Amino acid sequence: MAKLARMTAPRFVQAAMVPMDRLRIDKWLWAARFYKTRSLACEAIDLGRVWVNGASVKPARELKVADNVQLRLGPQTRTVTVLQISDKRGNAQAAALLFCETPESISQREAATLARRLSPEPALSLLQGRPTKRDRRQMSLLEQSGQSQSRRQPLDNTDWGPRWSASIDRRG
């Protein structure tokens, strides 16, 4: 009798073997590794960044195979088709088996990547602001050589001598 009990699978393994046909969208997004935690998936759904079959959803919406899920992850929008349902989060290879990205989504993502790569560096467009270390070195070299263009001159062109004070000098 004791041997029979050992031969049966534990309850958690039996629960994993039951085929699932529906699952909450927040659990599936977490299992498919679109979000690190279920709470982040719920937050994205509540903010309206996830659509199922063209409609905005709530985290408790049940997802089934062949549903189209549209996600806005940062600046990119991905459209995927659900291939399998799983509530277990596995490695990246296992997560990739849960969905298939549409060809339009792939082409849009590649076009956005190419546009980002070909666009100019945003920091180069800054004309003012804090100088970089290289700029500071060049300015100090100019000041040492006496070629500084931004030397301040007193407004009334008087010689203040070796020291200047904002207080009125009392003469005696």
VEXTINU-456112 format. One line per field, with one value per residue: residue number from 1; residue in one letter; x, y, z negated of N, C-alpha, C, O in turn. Coordinates in steps of 0.2 Angstrom, whole numbers, plus 5000, padded with zeros to 4 digits. Last residue first. Layout:
num <- NUM  ...
residuo <- A  ...
n_east <- X  ...
n_north <- Y  ...
n_up <- Z  ...
ca_east <- X  ...
ca_north <- Y  ...
ca_up <- Z  ...
c_east <- X  ...
c_north <- Y  ...
c_up <- Z  ...
o_east <- X  ...
o_north <- Y  ...
o_up <- Z  ...
This chain:
num <- 172  171  170  169  168  167  166  165  164  163  162  161  160  159  158  157  156  155  154  153  152  151  150  149  148  147  146  145  144  143  142  141  140  139  138  137  136  135  134  133  132  131  130  129  128  127  126  125  124  123  122  121  120  119  118  117  116  115  114  113  112  111  110  109  108  107  106  105  104  103  102  101  100  99  98  97  96  95  94  93  92  91  90  89  88  87  86  85  84  83  82  81  80  79  78  77  76  75  74  73  72  71  70  69  68  67  66  65  64  63  62  61  60  59  58  57  56  55  54  53  52  51  50  49  48  47  46  45  44  43  42  41  40  39  38  37  36  35  34  33  32  31  30  29  28  27  26  25  24  23  22  21  20  19  18  17  16  15  14  13  12  11  10  9  8  7  6  5  4  3  2  1
residuo <- G  R  R  D  I  S  A  S  W  R  P  G  W  D  T  N  D  L  P  Q  R  R  S  Q  S  Q  G  S  Q  E  L  L  S  M  Q  R  R  D  R  K  T  P  R  G  Q  L  L  S  L  A  P  E  P  S  L  R  R  A  L  T  A  A  E  R  Q  S  I  S  E  P  T  E  C  F  L  L  A  A  A  Q  A  N  G  R  K  D  S  I  Q  L  V  T  V  T  R  T  Q  P  G  L  R  L  Q  V  N  D  A  V  K  L  E  R  A  P  K  V  S  A  G  N  V  W  V  R  G  L  D  I  A  E  C  A  L  S  R  T  K  Y  F  R  A  A  W  L  W  K  D  I  R  L  R  D  M  P  V  M  A  A  Q  V  F  R  P  A  T  M  R  A  L  K  A  M
n_east <- 5203  5192  5185  5177  5163  5163  5168  5184  5199  5217  5226  5217  5207  5206  5192  5181  5168  5167  5181  5180  5183  5186  5183  5194  5210  5224  5233  5236  5227  5215  5216  5217  5204  5196  5200  5195  5181  5179  5181  5171  5158  5148  5131  5124  5121  5118  5114  5116  5123  5113  5107  5115  5104  5098  5101  5095  5082  5079  5081  5071  5059  5061  5059  5045  5039  5042  5035  5022  5020  5021  5018  5025  5018  5020  5026  5039  5046  5047  5057  5068  5068  5061  5044  5031  5015  5003  5000  4995  5001  5000  4993  5002  5006  5013  5020  5027  5039  5043  5037  5026  5011  5004  4990  4986  4974  4971  4975  4969  4964  4962  4951  4954  4960  4965  4955  4958  4953  4953  4960  4963  4967  4980  4989  4989  4981  4984  4981  4992  5002  4999  5000  5013  5018  5013  5020  5036  5042  5034  5035  5035  5025  5021  5015  5005  4997  4993  4986  4975  4971  4967  4961  4964  4977  4978  4987  5000  5000  4993  5003  5012  5006  5004  5015  5010  5012  5021  5019  5007  5011  5019  5010  5004
n_north <- 5536  5529  5514  5507  5497  5481  5472  5473  5467  5468  5474  5486  5491  5503  5505  5503  5501  5487  5477  5463  5446  5437  5428  5423  5419  5418  5415  5402  5399  5400  5388  5378  5380  5376  5362  5357  5359  5350  5338  5338  5349  5362  5363  5373  5373  5365  5349  5339  5329  5321  5313  5309  5306  5290  5277  5270  5273  5267  5253  5252  5254  5243  5233  5235  5233  5220  5214  5218  5211  5197  5195  5183  5170  5162  5152  5150  5159  5153  5144  5153  5159  5148  5151  5152  5145  5146  5146  5142  5146  5156  5172  5184  5201  5216  5230  5246  5256  5264  5253  5243  5239  5225  5215  5199  5189  5171  5158  5153  5166  5175  5184  5198  5204  5217  5222  5230  5236  5227  5219  5207  5216  5228  5238  5250  5255  5254  5241  5235  5240  5234  5220  5219  5223  5212  5201  5206  5208  5205  5196  5182  5174  5175  5189  5187  5177  5185  5195  5187  5171  5158  5143  5130  5119  5102  5097  5097  5104  5096  5086  5093  5096  5082  5070  5054  5038  5030  5031  5024  5011  5008  5006  4994
n_up <- 4963  4973  4975  4989  4989  4995  5005  5010  5017  5019  5027  5037  5045  5056  5066  5075  5071  5071  5074  5085  5087  5101  5112  5119  5116  5118  5108  5106  5096  5103  5111  5101  5096  5108  5109  5097  5099  5110  5103  5094  5101  5094  5093  5106  5124  5134  5138  5148  5142  5135  5145  5160  5174  5180  5182  5172  5173  5185  5181  5172  5180  5189  5180  5176  5188  5191  5180  5183  5194  5190  5172  5162  5152  5136  5129  5132  5124  5112  5114  5116  5104  5091  5084  5074  5076  5083  5100  5116  5132  5142  5145  5154  5152  5155  5147  5148  5139  5129  5117  5124  5126  5134  5139  5143  5149  5145  5146  5130  5119  5104  5094  5084  5073  5077  5092  5108  5124  5139  5149  5142  5129  5124  5113  5107  5097  5084  5081  5087  5079  5067  5070  5072  5059  5052  5057  5064  5076  5092  5101  5099  5098  5085  5086  5095  5087  5076  5083  5089  5082  5094  5102  5103  5097  5092  5078  5073  5062  5053  5051  5045  5033  5028  5034  5042  5035  5029  5015  5014  5017  5006  4996  5000
ca_east <- 5205  5198  5185  5183  5165  5162  5161  5180  5193  5211  5227  5222  5205  5211  5196  5188  5171  5162  5177  5183  5179  5189  5178  5189  5203  5219  5231  5240  5234  5216  5216  5222  5209  5195  5202  5202  5184  5178  5186  5178  5161  5154  5137  5124  5123  5122  5114  5111  5126  5118  5104  5116  5110  5097  5103  5102  5085  5078  5085  5078  5061  5061  5065  5051  5039  5044  5042  5025  5019  5026  5015  5024  5021  5017  5019  5035  5045  5042  5050  5066  5066  5066  5050  5036  5022  5004  5004  4993  5000  5000  4994  4997  5008  5007  5021  5021  5037  5041  5041  5032  5015  5007  4994  4988  4979  4970  4973  4974  4964  4965  4954  4952  4956  4969  4957  4956  4956  4949  4958  4958  4966  4974  4988  4994  4978  4986  4977  4985  5002  4999  4993  5009  5020  5010  5013  5032  5046  5035  5034  5041  5028  5024  5021  5010  5001  4997  4991  4980  4971  4971  4960  4962  4973  4979  4981  4999  5003  4990  4996  5014  5008  4998  5013  5014  5008  5021  5025  5007  5007  5022  5014  5000
ca_north <- 5539  5532  5520  5508  5504  5486  5475  5472  5470  5466  5467  5484  5489  5498  5507  5502  5508  5492  5481  5469  5451  5440  5430  5428  5419  5419  5422  5405  5399  5405  5395  5379  5381  5382  5367  5357  5363  5357  5340  5338  5343  5360  5362  5368  5376  5371  5354  5345  5333  5326  5319  5308  5309  5297  5282  5269  5275  5274  5257  5251  5259  5250  5233  5235  5240  5225  5213  5220  5218  5200  5195  5190  5172  5167  5154  5145  5161  5159  5141  5148  5163  5152  5147  5156  5144  5150  5143  5145  5141  5150  5167  5179  5194  5213  5223  5242  5251  5267  5259  5242  5245  5228  5221  5204  5194  5179  5162  5152  5159  5174  5178  5196  5198  5211  5222  5224  5237  5230  5226  5207  5209  5226  5231  5248  5255  5261  5247  5234  5241  5241  5223  5218  5227  5218  5202  5204  5205  5209  5203  5186  5175  5169  5187  5191  5175  5179  5197  5190  5178  5161  5150  5133  5125  5107  5098  5092  5107  5102  5084  5091  5101  5086  5075  5061  5043  5030  5034  5031  5014  5009  5012  5000
ca_up <- 4958  4973  4971  4985  4990  4990  5006  5005  5018  5015  5025  5033  5038  5054  5061  5077  5072  5075  5069  5083  5084  5095  5107  5122  5113  5124  5109  5111  5094  5097  5114  5106  5092  5105  5114  5098  5094  5111  5109  5092  5099  5098  5089  5100  5117  5135  5132  5149  5147  5131  5142  5153  5170  5177  5187  5173  5167  5184  5187  5170  5175  5192  5183  5171  5185  5195  5180  5176  5194  5195  5179  5164  5159  5141  5127  5135  5132  5113  5113  5121  5110  5094  5085  5077  5073  5077  5094  5110  5127  5144  5140  5154  5152  5156  5149  5147  5144  5135  5118  5119  5127  5128  5141  5137  5151  5144  5153  5136  5122  5110  5096  5091  5072  5076  5085  5103  5118  5133  5150  5148  5131  5127  5115  5111  5104  5087  5078  5089  5086  5068  5068  5077  5065  5051  5059  5058  5071  5086  5104  5097  5105  5087  5081  5097  5094  5075  5079  5093  5082  5089  5100  5109  5096  5097  5080  5079  5068  5055  5055  5051  5037  5030  5029  5042  5038  5036  5018  5013  5022  5013  4996  5000
c_east <- 5206  5198  5192  5183  5172  5165  5160  5173  5188  5205  5221  5222  5211  5209  5200  5193  5178  5165  5173  5178  5183  5184  5181  5184  5199  5212  5227  5238  5238  5223  5217  5222  5216  5201  5201  5204  5192  5182  5185  5183  5168  5156  5142  5130  5122  5125  5120  5111  5122  5122  5108  5112  5109  5103  5102  5105  5093  5082  5085  5082  5068  5062  5066  5058  5044  5044  5045  5033  5023  5026  5021  5022  5020  5021  5016  5027  5041  5041  5045  5059  5064  5064  5056  5042  5027  5011  5004  4997  4998  4999  4994  4998  5001  5009  5014  5022  5030  5038  5038  5037  5020  5011  4997  4992  4980  4975  4971  4971  4968  4965  4956  4955  4953  4966  4961  4957  4953  4953  4954  4955  4961  4973  4981  4994  4984  4984  4978  4980  4995  4999  4993  5002  5015  5012  5010  5024  5041  5038  5036  5041  5034  5027  5025  5016  5006  5001  4996  4986  4976  4970  4964  4961  4971  4974  4981  4992  5002  4993  4993  5008  5010  5000  5007  5011  5012  5017  5025  5013  5007  5018  5018  5004
c_north <- 5543  5537  5523  5514  5505  5492  5481  5475  5468  5470  5464  5476  5487  5497  5501  5505  5509  5499  5486  5473  5457  5446  5433  5431  5425  5419  5423  5412  5403  5405  5401  5386  5382  5384  5374  5362  5363  5361  5348  5340  5343  5353  5359  5368  5371  5374  5359  5350  5340  5331  5324  5314  5308  5299  5289  5275  5275  5277  5264  5254  5258  5255  5240  5236  5241  5232  5218  5219  5221  5208  5199  5190  5179  5167  5159  5147  5156  5160  5147  5145  5158  5156  5152  5152  5149  5149  5148  5142  5145  5145  5160  5174  5190  5205  5220  5235  5248  5263  5262  5248  5245  5234  5224  5209  5198  5183  5169  5155  5159  5167  5178  5189  5195  5204  5217  5226  5232  5231  5230  5214  5210  5219  5230  5241  5253  5261  5253  5239  5240  5243  5231  5221  5226  5223  5208  5205  5202  5205  5207  5193  5180  5170  5181  5190  5180  5177  5191  5192  5181  5168  5152  5140  5128  5113  5103  5094  5103  5105  5091  5089  5099  5092  5079  5065  5050  5036  5034  5034  5022  5012  5013  5006
c_up <- 4953  4967  4971  4981  4986  4992  5001  5007  5013  5017  5022  5032  5034  5046  5058  5072  5073  5076  5074  5079  5082  5093  5101  5117  5116  5122  5115  5112  5099  5096  5109  5109  5096  5101  5112  5104  5095  5105  5110  5097  5097  5096  5094  5097  5112  5129  5134  5144  5148  5136  5138  5150  5163  5174  5185  5178  5168  5178  5186  5175  5172  5186  5186  5174  5180  5192  5185  5177  5188  5195  5184  5171  5160  5147  5132  5133  5135  5120  5114  5120  5115  5100  5088  5078  5077  5073  5089  5104  5121  5139  5143  5149  5152  5157  5150  5151  5143  5141  5125  5121  5122  5130  5135  5140  5145  5147  5152  5142  5128  5113  5103  5092  5079  5075  5083  5096  5112  5127  5145  5149  5137  5129  5118  5114  5109  5095  5081  5087  5089  5075  5069  5076  5071  5056  5057  5061  5065  5080  5098  5101  5105  5094  5084  5092  5096  5082  5078  5089  5086  5088  5094  5108  5103  5096  5086  5082  5074  5061  5057  5055  5044  5034  5032  5037  5038  5039  5026  5015  5020  5018  5002  5000
o_east <- 5207  5194  5197  5181  5172  5170  5155  5173  5188  5205  5220  5219  5210  5210  5198  5198  5181  5164  5175  5172  5188  5182  5179  5182  5201  5208  5226  5241  5243  5226  5221  5227  5220  5204  5205  5209  5195  5185  5190  5187  5171  5156  5141  5135  5119  5130  5125  5109  5125  5124  5107  5114  5104  5107  5104  5111  5097  5085  5090  5087  5071  5066  5072  5062  5047  5049  5050  5036  5026  5031  5025  5025  5014  5027  5010  5023  5038  5036  5040  5055  5060  5058  5056  5045  5027  5012  5005  4997  4999  4995  4989  5004  4996  5013  5010  5024  5029  5036  5032  5041  5019  5014  4993  4997  4975  4981  4969  4964  4970  4965  4953  4961  4950  4969  4961  4961  4947  4957  4952  4950  4955  4978  4976  4998  4983  4985  4973  4976  4993  4996  4988  4999  5013  5008  5006  5023  5043  5037  5038  5046  5037  5032  5031  5022  5011  5007  5002  4992  4982  4969  4966  4960  4974  4969  4984  4990  5002  4990  4990  5007  5009  4997  5007  5005  5016  5018  5028  5013  5006  5020  5019  5003
o_north <- 5541  5541  5520  5519  5504  5492  5485  5481  5462  5476  5458  5473  5486  5501  5496  5508  5514  5501  5488  5472  5457  5449  5431  5437  5430  5418  5429  5415  5406  5410  5405  5390  5386  5390  5378  5365  5368  5367  5351  5344  5349  5351  5355  5371  5366  5377  5357  5356  5345  5336  5330  5320  5307  5296  5294  5277  5279  5282  5268  5257  5263  5260  5243  5240  5246  5236  5221  5224  5226  5211  5202  5186  5181  5165  5159  5144  5157  5162  5146  5145  5160  5155  5158  5150  5148  5152  5154  5136  5151  5139  5158  5171  5192  5203  5221  5235  5247  5265  5264  5248  5246  5234  5226  5208  5202  5181  5172  5155  5164  5163  5180  5188  5190  5199  5212  5231  5231  5226  5236  5215  5212  5216  5232  5239  5255  5265  5257  5242  5244  5248  5234  5223  5230  5228  5211  5208  5197  5199  5213  5196  5181  5166  5180  5191  5178  5175  5192  5192  5178  5171  5148  5144  5128  5112  5109  5091  5106  5108  5091  5090  5103  5094  5080  5065  5051  5038  5039  5040  5025  5016  5019  5011
o_up <- 4947  4965  4970  4984  4980  4996  5002  5009  5011  5018  5022  5035  5028  5042  5059  5074  5073  5082  5079  5079  5079  5097  5095  5118  5116  5126  5117  5116  5098  5094  5110  5109  5094  5101  5114  5103  5093  5107  5111  5096  5097  5090  5098  5098  5113  5129  5135  5145  5151  5134  5138  5151  5160  5171  5188  5177  5166  5179  5187  5173  5171  5187  5186  5172  5179  5193  5183  5175  5189  5195  5181  5175  5161  5148  5132  5136  5140  5122  5116  5125  5119  5102  5087  5073  5083  5068  5090  5104  5120  5140  5146  5149  5150  5161  5145  5156  5137  5146  5125  5125  5116  5136  5130  5143  5143  5146  5156  5143  5131  5109  5108  5092  5078  5076  5087  5095  5112  5126  5146  5151  5135  5131  5115  5118  5115  5098  5082  5091  5093  5077  5071  5080  5074  5057  5061  5066  5063  5080  5099  5102  5110  5095  5084  5095  5098  5081  5078  5092  5086  5094  5090  5113  5108  5093  5085  5087  5079  5065  5062  5061  5048  5039  5038  5035  5033  5045  5028  5018  5025  5022  5004  5003
